[in-house]
Amino acid sequence: MSSDPRQQTSFEQAQFVFDEWDRRARTVDVAGLLDLYRDDATLESPLVPRILDRPGGVLRGKAELSQFFTEG
C-alpha cells in the first residue's frame, strides 16, 4: 500500500480509515478519532440515543462527535 493517499485506491483508503478507527477507538484516542472526520461530518448510529440520552441517532459536526466518543 502506498503511503501517499493520492496514490491509494479507494479500497486502500477505506481500509486505512477502518483500521485506524478501530485502533484509535481501542486506545480511547478521541482526538485521533476526530482527525478521521471532516469538520462538517455526519455520523448516524443506534448507540447515539443510548450513550448521549437524546432522541435520534444522528450527530453533526465534530463537537457532537467528540461528545459521543468521549462518553462512549
N, C-alpha and C positions, 0 to 999 in steps of 0.2 A: 504494500500500500504506500502510495506517495505521501510524503509529509506536507506537500504543498496542496492545500484544499482546492485550489483552482484546477489541479490535475487529477483529482479524485473523481471516481464515478459516483453517481447518486447513491448506489448501494454502499460504497465505502464511506461516504459522508453520513448516511443513515446509521451504519454500523458503529461509526465513531461516536455519534451522539448517544446511541443506545448504550454502548459500553461505558462512556463517560458518565451518563446519567446514573447508571447502576453503581459505579464506583463512588461517585460523589454522594449519592444518597446513603450508601452503606457507611461512609465515613462522616456523615452528618455535616457535609460541606455545603451549607446553604448558599454562601457567596458563589461557590463553584457551580452549583446547580443553576443559579440565576444567570451566570455567564453563558449558559447554553440557550438562553431565551432572548429574543428581541425585547426592547422596551415596551412595545405595544402587543406583546404576546397574549394569546387567549389559551387557557387550559380548561378542559372540561373533565370532571371526574366525579363518580358517585361518592367518593370519600370527602368531598368538599363540605357537604352539609354535616357529616358526622364529625369531622375534625374542627370545623370553624363554627359549628352550631348556627348555621344560617340556611335559608331556603335556597334551592337551586345549586347546581354543581358547576357553574361557570365562573372562572376567575379571569380578570382582565388587567393586564399591566403587571410590572414587576413588584409593585408594592403588595398587591393581593397575593401573588405567587410567593413572595417572601414570607408573608404571614402563614400561608398554608404549609410551606416547607419547614418553617420554624416550629409550628405547633405539631406537625405530623411527625 
